[in-house]
Every structure is written in structure tokens, then in C-alpha cells.
């Protein structure tokens, strides 16, 4: 592992891939995996039109408060949708409470830019935003300035259309970076890394592995990203939306957010409202215990095995027609057309065609007039015996009143 390298370009060939760095050095390998985060250079090299990170309208903050929340369980994390902002908190092992918040802000700030603003100014804004929230107000009031951390803008990555090109592939936040509201950015990156390794191990070449990897991972990561985007909107919900959430969330926690259907990986109690502390499970939302990552990706593992077991499509070989038998069949049709009519003479007007259904199609013309015969186009199966059902059907058609009238 080398630090201080900045990738500038990639060259690909049949034998492998070459990475070129800003200092003039190069590196050669069979494949190149871009795990370079939400502002990925590799993503731009794969697709110059790839989307860029999008600001979600909130800055991230965290801190430690000496206050303890009444009724808070030591094994639970609490999510509080306040009047103007969202806050999460959990009890620290040695006493006190650790918390994090999403502060609405009109413009994005990097971590460095946010930390250049004095902590006293950020604390003033946080006290103002959480002034009517419980326990947000108490937690902010008992947080020292040196215990406040600013993390900068919250961002998410829109759907990336191309995860790979040739021998270069994306993994983790460079391919799929949901907003921090999902709580699953790191776990999704680990899942994708494991799945990519499995595909490279089990598929015959890199391109086939990359196609299978993207097909397996894209549905899950985009579903979680969409859920996180919806959560971003819920964090700044108005009075009506908060009232509806207080009704819907307890039902959700007891139904479709049960442990086997959840994928967050932690225990969480959701509290909605601003006038009371987090209630016990069952009163203001309940507790959702999520399964491990292996359980959450069980369905994906099943899809992976079916992908490997899927038989490859092979082109069906087309049998060559027996040309001698085809010519015999055409001549038999010519003889039948001219039989009993000495003035008639018939020849094949166009080349004989054989389709995939093993049928012969041709047309006749009267050698005397040079005009196509009215009933000369035939579609017959080559090699049919004289007494076959097909032959008898053709004989009935030619002996019909309309056919006799045409011959006359």
C-alpha cells in the first residue's frame, strides 16, 4: 500500500490495465478497482458524464453531553424527529449521552470550511433550532464547546449508469453512496467488496464478473438510497407530516419494520414530537432489531448462485437443406402443374428459398406467356412423401373448384 498517489489516467489492453499517477509513476494489474469514495476519479475515467454528489441540504454535527436522557435504554439508539431538525442519541457506557444531528443549511460546506466557523457560533444555531425539542434542548445545553464536532455537508450520489468499463470497476461509495440518513454506507461498501471478490473468483473473465456483480448489487443499493432520500425529507417535515408520522411510525415498527425485514444493523427507538422524552418500546414507535449483514443479503446470495448456475445461451445450429431433395420437390410441382395441359410449360421463376421451418418456397411462371402462374406459389416441406398428409392437402387444394377455374 502506497500513500500520496493521485490517479490521473488509465490505459487498458487485452493483457491488463495500467494506472498512471500524477508523479509519473505507473502500476500494472489484471483489473483496477476504484474504491476512491464519493468524489471518485475512477468513476470519471469510466464515464465522463457520470453524476456528481448532490447536497442534501443539511450539515452534520456530533457531540457528547453530560446530561442523561430519562428512560433511555443502554442498548438502544434513539431517533428524534424534532420540530425543525432531526437528532439521534444513545447512552454512553460511562454516563452521559452521545448525540448527532442534521442541521438545515442553505449552502454546502466541507468539513474544513465548517470547522473554520467557531464552535460558539454553531452552538448558538443548534440551541436555536432545538429550543422547543425534548431531549434536544437539554443535550445541547449540557454540551461543552470542545465536545462539539462539525462534519460538513451531507451528500448523496445519484444513480451511476455505468459501474465498469473493460477491466476497470467501481466499488463502495464510488458506485453507490446513499445519504447518511440510511446509516448503511459502510455496510453496503463491505457487501459490494465481498460480492465483487466472489464474482472475480467464480466467473471466467473480468468483464463477465463485472456484469454479474452489477446485476446482483444494483437493486439493493438503489432501493436503500431511495429510502434514505425519503428519510431526508422526513427529517424536516412540517406539523402535518409530523402528526401523520406519529400515527404511522408505531404501526410500521410493529409490522414491516420487524427484525427480519429491517436492514439497519442496530437497535433503534423512534420518538416523534417535542414535548416528551423517548418513551418505552411500544409507546412511541417501539424497538426494531435488525439482522446481521449476512441475513440481510441472504436473498442476494441466492440470486448470485442462480446467476452462476444459469446456462449460457448457445446459438441453435441451422441444418443445411438437402438440395437434391429440394430440387426433386420443385420438379414434382412443375410436372404436376403441366400435367394434362400440353400447352402449358412451367419453370421456377425465382430462386428456391428454404426457411428455418424446413419449408421450401418457390414460384412458377408459364413458359409460353412469361407471366407468373396464378396458383404457382407453393410452400411445401421438402422431402415429403407422395402419400404424406402434406401432399394430400396440396392435392385437394389444386383440385378445388377455384383451382379448376383458374386452370381453365
C-alpha positions as CSV (number, residue, x, y, z in Angstrom):
1,X,0.0,0.0,0.0
2,X,1.3,3.4,-1.0
3,X,0.1,6.8,0.1
4,X,0.3,10.1,-1.6
5,X,-0.6,8.9,-5.1
6,X,-3.1,10.7,-7.3
7,X,-4.6,8.8,-10.2
8,X,-4.8,10.8,-13.5
9,X,-5.4,8.2,-16.3
10,X,-5.9,4.5,-17.1
11,X,-4.8,2.5,-20.1
12,X,-6.4,-0.9,-20.9
13,X,-5.3,-3.7,-23.2
14,X,-6.0,-7.4,-23.6
15,X,-3.3,-8.3,-21.1
16,X,-4.4,-5.9,-18.3
17,X,-4.7,-2.4,-17.1
18,X,-2.1,0.4,-16.4
19,X,-2.8,3.1,-13.9
20,X,-0.9,6.4,-14.4
21,X,-0.3,8.8,-11.5
22,X,0.4,12.5,-11.2
23,X,4.1,11.9,-10.2
24,X,4.8,10.0,-13.4
25,X,4.7,6.5,-11.9
26,X,2.6,3.7,-13.2
27,X,1.2,0.4,-11.9
28,X,0.1,-2.7,-13.9
29,X,-2.5,-5.2,-12.9
30,X,-5.2,-7.5,-14.3
31,X,-8.1,-5.3,-13.1
32,X,-8.4,-1.9,-11.4
33,X,-10.9,-1.5,-8.6
34,X,-12.0,2.1,-7.9
35,X,-12.7,2.4,-4.2
36,X,-11.9,6.1,-4.0
37,X,-15.1,7.4,-2.4
38,X,-17.9,9.6,-3.4
39,X,-15.7,12.0,-5.3
40,X,-14.2,9.2,-7.3
41,X,-11.6,9.8,-10.0
42,X,-12.1,6.3,-11.4
43,X,-15.8,7.0,-11.9
44,X,-15.0,9.9,-14.1
45,X,-12.5,7.8,-16.1
46,X,-15.1,5.1,-16.7
47,X,-17.8,7.7,-17.7
48,X,-17.0,11.4,-18.1
49,X,-20.8,12.1,-17.9
50,X,-21.2,10.3,-14.6
51,X,-23.2,12.2,-11.9
52,X,-21.6,14.2,-9.1
53,X,-22.5,14.1,-5.4
54,X,-25.6,16.1,-4.5
55,X,-26.0,18.2,-1.4
56,X,-29.0,17.0,0.8
57,X,-29.5,20.4,2.5
58,X,-28.1,19.6,5.9
59,X,-24.8,19.8,7.8
60,X,-23.7,17.0,10.1
61,X,-22.7,17.6,13.8
62,X,-21.9,15.4,16.7
63,X,-21.1,15.8,20.3
64,X,-21.1,14.5,23.9
65,X,-23.4,15.8,26.5
66,X,-23.1,15.3,30.2
67,X,-26.9,15.0,30.5
68,X,-28.6,11.7,30.6
69,X,-32.0,11.1,29.0
70,X,-34.6,9.8,31.4
71,X,-35.9,6.3,30.4
72,X,-33.2,5.8,27.7
73,X,-32.1,2.2,27.5
74,X,-28.3,1.5,27.4
75,X,-28.7,-0.9,24.4
76,X,-30.8,1.3,22.2
77,X,-30.3,4.2,19.8
78,X,-33.0,6.9,19.7
79,X,-34.0,8.8,16.6
80,X,-36.0,12.0,17.4
81,X,-37.8,13.9,14.6
82,X,-38.0,17.4,16.2
83,X,-39.8,20.5,15.2
84,X,-37.1,21.9,13.0
85,X,-34.4,19.3,12.8
86,X,-33.5,15.6,13.4
87,X,-31.4,14.3,16.2
88,X,-30.1,10.8,17.2
89,X,-28.7,9.9,20.6
90,X,-27.6,6.9,22.7
91,X,-26.4,6.5,26.3
92,X,-22.6,6.4,26.7
93,X,-21.2,3.5,28.8
94,X,-19.5,5.8,31.4
95,X,-22.5,8.1,31.8
96,X,-23.8,11.0,29.7
97,X,-25.2,10.9,26.2
98,X,-23.6,10.8,22.7
99,X,-25.6,12.6,20.0
100,X,-25.6,13.6,16.4
101,X,-27.7,16.0,14.4
102,X,-28.5,17.2,10.9
103,X,-28.7,21.0,10.9
104,X,-30.6,22.5,7.9
105,X,-28.3,24.9,6.0
106,X,-28.8,26.6,2.6
107,X,-25.3,26.1,1.3
108,X,-22.9,23.1,1.5
109,X,-19.7,23.4,3.5
110,X,-16.8,21.0,3.5
111,X,-15.6,19.7,6.8
112,X,-12.7,22.1,6.7
113,X,-15.0,25.1,6.0
114,X,-17.4,24.1,8.7
115,X,-14.6,23.8,11.3
116,X,-13.3,27.2,10.4
117,X,-16.6,28.6,11.9
118,X,-16.2,29.0,15.7
119,X,-17.9,26.3,17.7
120,X,-19.6,29.0,19.7
121,X,-21.5,30.1,16.5
122,X,-22.6,26.6,15.7
123,X,-23.7,26.1,19.3
124,X,-25.8,29.2,19.1
125,X,-27.5,27.9,16.0
126,X,-28.1,24.5,17.5
127,X,-29.7,25.9,20.6
128,X,-32.0,28.0,18.4
129,X,-33.0,25.0,16.3
130,X,-33.6,22.6,19.2
131,X,-35.1,25.2,21.6
132,X,-38.6,23.5,21.6
133,X,-37.4,19.9,21.4
134,X,-37.0,17.3,24.1
135,X,-34.4,16.0,24.8
136,X,-32.6,18.0,22.1
137,X,-32.6,21.2,24.1
138,X,-31.1,19.6,27.3
139,X,-28.5,17.7,25.3
140,X,-27.3,20.8,23.5
141,X,-27.3,22.9,26.8
142,X,-25.0,20.3,28.5
143,X,-22.5,20.0,25.7
144,X,-19.2,21.8,26.1
145,X,-17.7,23.7,23.1
146,X,-14.7,21.4,22.9
147,X,-17.1,18.4,22.7
148,X,-18.8,19.6,19.5
149,X,-17.6,18.2,16.2
150,X,-18.6,19.5,12.7
151,X,-18.6,17.0,9.8
152,X,-19.6,19.2,6.9
153,X,-22.3,18.8,4.2
154,X,-24.4,15.7,3.9
155,X,-24.3,14.3,0.4
156,X,-25.7,11.5,-1.7
157,X,-24.7,10.1,-5.1
158,X,-27.4,9.8,-7.7
159,X,-27.7,6.5,-9.6
160,X,-24.5,5.8,-11.6
161,X,-25.3,4.4,-15.0
162,X,-22.0,2.6,-15.5
163,X,-20.1,0.7,-12.8
164,X,-17.4,-0.7,-15.0
165,X,-15.7,-0.4,-18.4
166,X,-13.4,-3.0,-19.6
167,X,-11.1,-4.1,-16.8
168,X,-12.0,-1.1,-14.5
169,X,-14.8,-1.3,-11.9
170,X,-16.2,0.7,-9.1
171,X,-17.0,-0.4,-5.6
172,X,-18.3,1.2,-2.4
173,X,-19.1,5.0,-2.3
174,X,-17.6,5.5,-5.8
175,X,-20.5,3.5,-7.2
176,X,-23.3,3.9,-4.6
177,X,-23.2,6.5,-1.8
178,X,-26.6,6.9,-0.1
179,X,-27.0,9.8,2.2
180,X,-26.0,9.3,5.9
181,X,-29.7,9.0,6.7
182,X,-29.5,5.4,5.5
183,X,-27.0,4.5,8.2
184,X,-25.7,1.9,5.8
185,X,-23.0,3.5,3.6
186,X,-20.1,1.5,5.2
187,X,-22.0,-1.8,5.3
188,X,-23.1,-1.5,1.6
189,X,-19.5,-0.9,0.7
190,X,-18.3,-4.1,2.5
191,X,-21.1,-6.1,0.9
192,X,-20.2,-4.9,-2.5
193,X,-16.5,-5.7,-2.0
194,X,-17.3,-9.2,-0.9
195,X,-19.7,-9.7,-3.9
196,X,-17.1,-8.4,-6.3
197,X,-14.4,-10.7,-4.9
198,X,-16.8,-13.7,-5.3
199,X,-17.6,-12.8,-8.9
200,X,-13.9,-12.4,-9.9
201,X,-13.3,-15.8,-8.3
202,X,-16.1,-17.7,-10.0
203,X,-16.6,-16.1,-13.4
204,X,-14.3,-16.9,-16.3
205,X,-13.2,-13.3,-17.1
206,X,-13.3,-9.9,-15.6
207,X,-16.0,-8.5,-17.9
208,X,-18.4,-11.3,-17.1
209,X,-17.6,-10.9,-13.4
210,X,-18.3,-7.1,-13.5
211,X,-21.6,-7.6,-15.3
212,X,-22.8,-10.2,-12.8
213,X,-21.6,-8.1,-9.9
214,X,-23.5,-5.0,-11.0
215,X,-26.6,-7.0,-11.8
216,X,-26.6,-8.5,-8.3
217,X,-25.8,-5.4,-6.3
218,X,-27.6,-2.5,-8.1
219,X,-31.2,-3.4,-7.0
220,X,-30.3,-3.5,-3.3
221,X,-28.2,-0.4,-3.1
222,X,-30.6,1.8,-5.2
223,X,-33.5,0.7,-3.0
224,X,-31.7,1.8,0.1
225,X,-30.6,5.0,-1.5
226,X,-34.2,5.8,-2.4
227,X,-35.3,5.0,1.2
228,X,-32.6,7.3,2.5
229,X,-33.7,10.1,0.2
230,X,-37.2,9.8,1.6
231,X,-35.9,9.9,5.1
232,X,-34.1,13.2,4.3
233,X,-37.4,14.8,3.5
234,X,-39.0,13.4,6.7
235,X,-36.2,15.0,8.8
236,X,-37.6,18.4,8.0
237,X,-41.2,17.5,8.0
238,X,-43.9,20.2,8.8
239,X,-46.5,20.0,11.5
240,X,-49.0,17.9,9.4
241,X,-46.3,15.5,8.3
242,X,-45.1,15.0,11.9
243,X,-48.7,14.4,13.0
244,X,-49.1,11.7,10.3
245,X,-45.7,10.2,11.2
246,X,-46.6,9.9,14.8
247,X,-49.6,7.7,13.7
248,X,-47.8,5.7,11.0
249,X,-44.5,5.0,12.7
250,X,-45.8,2.9,15.6
251,X,-47.7,0.7,13.2
252,X,-44.6,0.4,10.9
253,X,-42.4,-0.6,13.8
254,X,-44.7,-3.4,14.7
255,X,-45.3,-4.6,11.1
256,X,-43.0,-4.2,8.1
257,X,-40.0,-2.9,10.2
258,X,-39.8,-6.1,12.2
259,X,-36.3,-7.5,12.8
260,X,-36.3,-9.9,9.8
261,X,-37.4,-7.2,7.4
262,X,-35.1,-4.5,8.7
263,X,-31.6,-3.8,7.4
264,X,-30.1,-1.1,9.6
265,X,-27.9,-3.3,11.8
266,X,-28.7,-1.7,15.1
267,X,-31.4,-1.3,17.7
268,X,-33.4,1.9,17.4
269,X,-36.3,3.6,19.1
270,X,-38.1,6.3,17.1
271,X,-39.6,9.2,19.0
272,X,-41.8,11.8,17.3
273,X,-42.9,15.0,18.9
274,X,-41.3,17.7,21.0
275,X,-43.0,17.5,24.4
276,X,-41.8,14.3,25.9
277,X,-38.7,12.1,26.3
278,X,-38.3,8.9,24.3
279,X,-40.9,6.5,25.5
280,X,-40.5,2.9,26.2
281,X,-40.8,0.4,23.3
282,X,-44.4,0.1,22.2
283,X,-45.5,3.6,23.2
284,X,-43.8,6.0,20.7
285,X,-42.7,3.6,18.0
286,X,-41.2,0.5,19.6
287,X,-37.9,-1.1,19.0
288,X,-36.6,-2.6,15.8
289,X,-33.7,-5.0,16.0
290,X,-32.1,-5.6,12.6
291,X,-30.4,-8.8,11.4
292,X,-26.7,-9.1,10.6
293,X,-25.3,-8.3,7.2
294,X,-25.3,-11.9,6.2
295,X,-29.0,-12.3,6.9
296,X,-29.8,-9.0,5.1
297,X,-28.1,-10.3,2.0
298,X,-29.4,-13.8,2.0
299,X,-31.7,-13.1,-0.9
300,X,-28.8,-11.6,-2.8
301,X,-26.7,-14.7,-2.2
302,X,-29.5,-16.8,-3.6
303,X,-29.5,-14.6,-6.7
304,X,-25.8,-15.0,-7.0
305,X,-26.0,-18.8,-7.0
306,X,-28.7,-18.7,-9.6
307,X,-26.6,-16.4,-11.7
308,X,-23.7,-18.8,-11.7
309,X,-26.0,-21.8,-12.4
310,X,-27.7,-20.1,-15.3
311,X,-26.9,-21.9,-18.5
312,X,-25.3,-19.9,-21.2
313,X,-27.3,-19.4,-24.3
314,X,-26.0,-21.1,-27.4
315,X,-27.0,-20.5,-30.9
316,X,-29.0,-23.3,-32.4
317,X,-27.1,-24.7,-35.4
318,X,-29.2,-24.4,-38.5
319,X,-29.3,-27.6,-40.5
320,X,-28.4,-27.3,-44.2
321,X,-31.2,-28.4,-46.5
322,X,-30.8,-31.4,-48.8
323,X,-30.5,-29.5,-52.1
324,X,-31.0,-32.6,-54.3
325,X,-34.3,-33.4,-52.5
326,X,-35.4,-29.8,-52.7
327,X,-34.8,-29.8,-56.5
328,X,-36.8,-33.1,-56.8
329,X,-39.7,-31.5,-54.9
330,X,-39.7,-28.4,-57.1
331,X,-39.6,-30.5,-60.3
332,X,-42.5,-32.6,-59.0
333,X,-44.5,-29.4,-58.5
334,X,-43.6,-28.3,-62.1
335,X,-44.7,-31.6,-63.5
336,X,-48.0,-31.5,-61.6
337,X,-48.7,-28.0,-62.8
338,X,-48.2,-29.0,-66.5
339,X,-49.8,-32.5,-66.3
340,X,-52.8,-32.8,-68.7
341,X,-52.1,-29.4,-70.3
342,X,-49.8,-29.8,-73.2
343,X,-49.9,-26.0,-74.0
344,X,-48.5,-25.2,-70.6
345,X,-44.9,-25.1,-69.8
346,X,-43.6,-24.1,-66.3
347,X,-40.3,-23.1,-64.9
348,X,-39.1,-21.9,-61.5
349,X,-39.4,-18.1,-61.8
350,X,-37.3,-17.2,-58.7
351,X,-34.6,-19.0,-56.7
352,X,-35.9,-21.6,-54.3
353,X,-35.8,-20.4,-50.6
354,X,-35.7,-22.7,-47.6
355,X,-36.8,-21.2,-44.2
356,X,-36.0,-22.3,-40.7
357,X,-39.2,-24.2,-40.5
358,X,-37.8,-26.7,-43.1
359,X,-40.2,-25.4,-45.8
360,X,-39.5,-24.7,-49.5
361,X,-41.0,-21.6,-51.1
362,X,-40.8,-21.0,-54.9
363,X,-42.9,-19.5,-57.7
364,X,-43.7,-20.8,-61.2
365,X,-44.2,-19.0,-64.5
366,X,-45.8,-20.1,-67.7
367,X,-43.0,-20.5,-70.3
368,X,-45.4,-19.7,-73.1
369,X,-46.6,-16.3,-71.9
370,X,-43.8,-15.4,-69.5
371,X,-46.4,-14.4,-66.9
372,X,-46.5,-15.8,-63.3
373,X,-49.0,-18.5,-62.9
374,X,-51.9,-17.5,-60.7
375,X,-51.6,-20.6,-58.5
376,X,-47.9,-21.2,-58.9
377,X,-46.6,-20.1,-55.4
378,X,-46.1,-23.1,-53.2
379,X,-44.9,-23.6,-49.6
380,X,-44.1,-27.2,-49.1
381,X,-41.9,-29.3,-46.8
382,X,-39.0,-30.7,-48.7
383,X,-38.7,-34.4,-48.6
384,X,-42.4,-35.0,-48.2
385,X,-43.5,-38.4,-49.4
386,X,-46.2,-38.6,-52.2
387,X,-48.7,-40.1,-49.8
388,X,-48.0,-37.8,-46.9
389,X,-50.7,-35.5,-45.2
390,X,-49.0,-32.5,-46.7
391,X,-49.1,-34.0,-50.2
392,X,-52.8,-34.9,-49.9
393,X,-53.6,-31.4,-48.6
394,X,-51.9,-29.9,-51.6
395,X,-53.7,-32.2,-54.0
396,X,-57.1,-31.2,-52.5
397,X,-56.2,-27.6,-52.9
398,X,-55.3,-27.9,-56.6
399,X,-58.5,-29.9,-57.3
400,X,-60.8,-27.4,-55.7
401,X,-63.4,-25.6,-58.0
402,X,-61.4,-22.4,-57.7
403,X,-58.2,-24.1,-58.9
404,X,-60.0,-25.8,-61.8
405,X,-61.5,-22.5,-62.8
406,X,-58.0,-20.9,-62.7
407,X,-56.6,-23.7,-64.9
408,X,-59.4,-23.3,-67.4
